[in-house]
Amino acid sequence: MSAEVIRYSVLESYQNHPIESPINLNVYEKNVSAFSKSTVFFGTDQDNNHIALKLSAYPWGARREWKGLQIAYSHNIPTPEPFDLVKTENGVLGITSRKFDGVNLYTNSAPELKALFGSIINTMHNTVPVEGTEWKNSGKMDFTYFDKEIERWNSARLPELQKKNRSQKLLEKFSKAVHDQKTSF
């Protein structure tokens, strides 16, 4: 049985060092993130360096994470050193970093490690401002649209919503949350 090989080219490099592209990553482990649905491959490159390659499940994900990881690393937040923003020969964007040996804080269920992971994520989000513009740029409605619709539905006298069914109970919870948010500002 032959090992999987992923071939990719470097689009941007964190240290701006020249990289010979394309690069073959000889994969020895693969994980899919339950949260982001991104796939992380661990493997070795042609110089036998251990590399982590994360391929985003979303077209904008790799560029956003690339930016955030560079900022986090430069602020000494305990994150892997970003190596490169890459594109596989299949056209999928991803990022590469050094592979760390040890306990995976993301997947480990030990309470003290979950707390450590949460602390690192909290520090990162409090220190590293990365504006999420993907939703706005996607052309989708913003949340004020949904707030207005929830209020409209809640105040409507539709026979379907007059019954105390699950839909009405859920709508009442959303409506209360929208109202509480508006009165707290």
N, C-alpha and C positions, 0 to 999 in steps of 0.2 A: 504494500500500500504506500503510495507516494504522498508526501506532505503537500498541503496546499501552499501555493505561491501567489502572492499578490504583487502585481507590478504597478508602481506609481511614479509620478513625476513631481518634482518640487515646484510649487508656485511661488512661495515666499519662505524665507529662512529667518529664524529669530536672531541668530548671530550674524546674518548676512554673509556667511561663508559659502564659497562656491561648492555646489553639490553636483556630482555627475548624475544625470538622470538618463533613463529611468532606473529605478531601484527595485530590486526583487526582495520581498520580505518572505522568508521561509517560516510559515506559521506553525507554531506548536501548541497554541491555545487560543480559544475563541470564546468570548462572552457577549451576551446581548443584555443591555441595560433594561431592566424592567421599567424604569422611570422614563428614560428618553427614547427607548427603542433603538438607540445607536448600537453599533457592533464594535467591540474592541478586540483587536487581534494582537497577540503577543508572538514575536518571532525574532529572527536574526537577519541582519542585512549581510551584504557580501563581505564585510569586514568582521563578521561574527559579533557585532554589537547587538545587545538585546534591546528591542524597540517595541513600543506600544503604538499601534495605529488605531485610531478611533474614527470610524466612518459614521457620519451623522445620518440619521433617518430623514432629516429635513434638508431641503436645498440651502437654506440660510444658516443652518445649525453650525456647520464647521467654521464658517467665517466669524460668526458671533463668538463661539467658544475660543477660537484662535486669538481673537482680540482680548477677550477676558482672561485667558490663561497667561498671555504675555504681561498684562497689567498686574495680575495676581502674583506672578513669579517675581516681577520687578519690585513689588512691595513686600517681598520676603514672606508671603503667605505659603505655608507648606503644601505646595503643589509640584507636580513633575515639571522639570524644565521643558518648555516647549521647544521642539526642534524645527518642524516645518509645517506649513500649510501645503497639502498635497492633493493630487487628483489621480485617481486610479485610471487604468486604461479603459475602464467601463464608464468613466466620466463622473464618478462619485467623489465629492470633496471630503477630505478628512484632515486630521492633524496627527503628527507624530511627536512622541516624547520618549524620554528614557523610561525603561521598564524598571519598576522597583520590585525587589524581592521582599517578601514579608506578608503580613496579614492584610487582606483586602478590607478596608474600613467600610466600604459601601455595602458589601454583602455579608459581613460578619454580624451575627445576632447578639453577641455579648454586649450587655448594657453599657459597660464602661467604654467600649469601642464605638458604639452608636453615639454616646455622648461626645467622645472625642471628634468623631466625624461631624456631628452637628455643630460643634464649636468651631471647627475649621471652616465649614460652610458659612456659618454666621459671621465670622471674621472676614471672610472673603466678600460677602455681600455688603457688609458695613464699610469695607475699605475700598472696594473696587466698583466704581460707578460704571456700569455698562447699560446704556439705554436700549431697551427692547423696542425696536421700531418695526419689527416684522409684521405685527398685527395691523398697525396703522397703514403700512405700505401694501398690505395684502388686498386692500379694497373692501375688507369685511367691515360690517357695522361695528362702531365702538360701543362701549357699555352703556352710554347714555341712551342709545336706541332701546336696548333691552330694559333699562330702568323705566322708560316711558311705556313700553309695551306691558310690563308687569303691572304698573299702576292702572293702565287702561283695562287690562283683563280683570284686575281685582275689582274695579269699580263698575264693570259691565254687569248687567243683569241677565246674563245668558242662562237659560234653563240648565244647561249642562254643568255650569259652575255653581248653581244654587244648591246642589246636593253636596253633602259633606263627604265627598269621595277623596281619594288620595290626591287627585289633581288639585282640588280646591285647597286641601291642607298644605300641599307643597307651594301653591301660589300664595297662600297667606304668609308662609314663612319667608318667601322671597320678598313679598310686599313689605313685611315688617323690617326686613334687613335693608331694603331700599329706603324706607322712611327713617330708620335709625341712622343710616349713613348721612342722609340729607340734614337731619337735625343736629348732628354732631359737629358740623362745620360752622 
